[in-house]
């Protein structure tokens, strides 16, 4: 007997597939950014499947927001590291 209800993974992939025309219309640089968001959704499929939701967009949007937040935190940490290194260099040069 086959499965009568699509798996969460299948539902997500189907929904992401419907976004392909939108993706094709984006400029190249934005396609890369969009792909990163979609990959963030794919990486968080397990968490999204834990929500008792009949609609896939809520977990997808939460996943996209988490992906953006994760990228933001990485950039913030990198900026702080560079600022600290710059301050050390300035302090040594001023001594």
N, C-alpha and C positions, 0 to 999 in steps of 0.2 A: 504494500500500500504506500502511496506517495504522501507527501506532506501536503496538507490542505491550507495551512497558514504559512505565508512567507516568513522566513527568519528575519530577525532584526537587521542582520547584515545585508540580506537581500533587499529589504525595504530601503535601507540607507543608500545602497548602491543604485537602486532604481531612481530614487529621488535625486541623487547627485548626477545621474545620467540626464535627467531632465534639464539640468543647468548647462548642458553642453552648448546650446545655441548662444546663451548669454556669454559663456567663456570665449567662444569663437569671435564674438564681436569686440572683445577687449583688446587693447594694445598689448604688444608682447610683454612689456614689463608688468602690466597689471595681470596678465594671464599667470605669470609666475607667482604673484602675490595671492591670487585667487586659488591657485593649485595648493599653495601652502595652507590656506584655510581649509580646503577640502581634505587635505591629508591630515590636518588636525582633527577633523570629524572622524576620519577613518581610524585614527589612533585611539579615539575615545569611544569607539562603538560599544565596547563592553559596558562602560559607565552609562551611555545613553540607553542601552537596553534595560537598565535597572529602573528607569522611569516608567511608571504605568501610564503610558501615553499612546493614544491611537494615532496621533499625528507625529510625524518624524521631525517637523521643523523646530519644535521646542528643544529637544536634545541636540539637534544640529546647531542651532544658534548658540546654545550654551557651550558647545564644543568649540565653535568658532571664536567665541569671546574668550574662552580659556586659552586658545592658541594665541590670540593677540596679546593677552595678558602675559603669557609665558615669554613671548618674543620681547615684549616691552621690558619685563624684568631682566632678561638677559642683556638687553641694550643698556639699561640703567646700571647694572652691575659693571658692565664694560666701561661705561663713561666714568663711574666712580673709580675704577682701577686706573684708568688713564689719568684722571685728575690727581690721584694720589701719587702716581709715578711722576707726573709733571711737577707737583709740589716738592717732592723729594729732590728732583733735579734742580729746581730753582733754589731750594734751601742750600744744596751743596755748592751751587755756583755763587751764591751770596755770602758764603762763609769765607 
